Amino acid sequence: MPVDRRFLTCRFQRKLEWQELDQKTTIVYRPRFGKNRFGKWLAATLRLSDYRIRLDAIGTLVWKHCDGNTQAATIIESMRYRFGEQVEPAEDRLYDFVMQMRKARMIDIIPTE
């Protein structure tokens, strides 16, 4: 199924803390019980740390571009330039990954006005 052209103009904004281990690996820290006061208190009381989500090289490239300014079309170009055929079909792959991150409350999608 082809990706809607409106998606190509969307931008994405990271919502979570993260750490780049190297050019190919990033760790994203997702709070277990949310970022609100109660969630932080509960995690501290139960002595549970954040989830550590390890992104591969392609996920790292996409995550770095989720700066609130870069459009999906530009991210797709970067994916193709760096990984070639490995990421095809790039539009579908980016769309699926973005939707997973949105569902996990890791990013916000900013539509073009």
C-alpha positions as CSV (number, residue, x, y, z in Angstrom):
1,M,0.0,0.0,0.0
2,P,1.6,3.3,-1.0
3,V,2.2,5.9,1.7
4,D,0.0,9.0,1.5
5,R,1.9,12.0,0.0
6,R,0.9,14.1,3.1
7,F,3.0,11.8,5.2
8,L,6.1,12.8,3.2
9,T,5.8,16.4,4.4
10,C,5.3,15.6,8.1
11,R,7.9,16.2,10.7
12,F,8.6,14.3,13.9
13,Q,9.6,15.4,17.4
14,R,11.3,13.2,19.9
15,K,9.6,13.0,23.3
16,L,12.1,10.9,25.3
17,E,15.7,11.1,26.6
18,W,18.2,9.2,24.6
19,Q,21.9,8.4,24.3
20,E,24.0,7.7,21.3
21,L,26.4,4.8,21.9
22,D,28.1,5.0,18.5
23,Q,27.1,5.9,14.9
24,K,25.0,2.7,14.6
25,T,23.4,2.4,18.0
26,T,21.2,4.6,20.1
27,I,19.4,3.9,23.4
28,V,16.1,5.5,24.1
29,Y,14.9,5.7,27.7
30,R,11.1,5.2,28.1
31,P,9.6,5.6,31.6
32,R,7.8,2.5,32.8
33,F,4.8,4.4,34.2
34,G,4.9,7.7,32.3
35,K,6.6,11.0,32.8
36,N,4.0,12.4,35.3
37,R,4.6,12.8,39.0
38,F,2.7,9.6,40.0
39,G,4.5,7.5,37.4
40,K,7.9,8.8,38.6
41,W,7.0,8.1,42.2
42,L,5.7,4.6,41.4
43,A,8.9,3.7,39.5
44,A,11.1,5.0,42.3
45,T,9.0,3.2,45.0
46,L,9.3,-0.1,43.1
47,R,12.9,0.6,42.2
48,L,12.3,0.1,38.5
49,S,14.4,1.9,35.9
50,D,13.2,3.2,32.5
51,Y,12.9,0.8,29.6
52,R,16.0,0.9,27.5
53,I,15.1,0.6,23.9
54,R,18.1,-0.2,21.7
55,L,17.8,1.1,18.1
56,D,19.8,-0.4,15.2
57,A,21.6,1.7,12.6
58,I,18.5,2.5,10.6
59,G,16.4,3.3,13.7
60,T,19.3,5.5,14.9
61,L,19.4,7.4,11.7
62,V,15.6,8.0,11.8
63,W,15.7,8.9,15.5
64,K,18.3,11.5,15.0
65,H,16.2,13.1,12.3
66,C,13.2,13.4,14.6
67,D,14.2,16.9,15.6
68,G,10.9,18.6,14.8
69,N,12.3,20.2,11.7
70,T,13.2,17.4,9.2
71,Q,10.4,16.2,6.9
72,A,9.8,12.6,6.2
73,A,10.9,12.9,2.5
74,T,14.3,14.1,3.7
75,I,14.6,11.2,6.2
76,I,13.8,8.8,3.3
77,E,16.5,10.3,1.2
78,S,19.0,9.9,4.0
79,M,17.9,6.3,4.5
80,R,18.5,5.5,0.8
81,Y,21.8,7.4,0.7
82,R,23.2,5.5,3.7
83,F,21.7,2.1,3.4
84,G,20.7,1.7,-0.3
85,E,18.5,-1.3,-1.2
86,Q,18.6,-2.5,2.4
87,V,15.8,-0.1,3.3
88,E,13.5,-0.5,0.4
89,P,10.6,0.1,0.3
90,A,11.8,3.1,2.3
91,E,8.5,5.0,2.5
92,D,6.7,2.0,3.9
93,R,9.5,1.2,6.3
94,L,9.7,4.7,7.6
95,Y,5.9,4.9,7.9
96,D,5.7,1.7,9.9
97,F,8.5,2.7,12.2
98,V,7.1,6.1,12.9
99,M,3.7,4.6,13.7
100,Q,5.3,2.2,16.1
101,M,7.1,5.1,17.8
102,R,4.0,7.2,17.9
103,K,2.0,4.4,19.5
104,A,4.7,3.9,22.1
105,R,4.5,7.7,22.8
106,M,8.2,8.1,21.8
107,I,7.5,10.9,19.2
108,D,4.9,13.4,18.1
109,I,4.0,13.7,14.5
110,I,3.8,17.3,13.3
111,P,1.7,17.7,10.1
112,T,2.4,20.4,7.6
113,E,-0.1,23.2,7.8
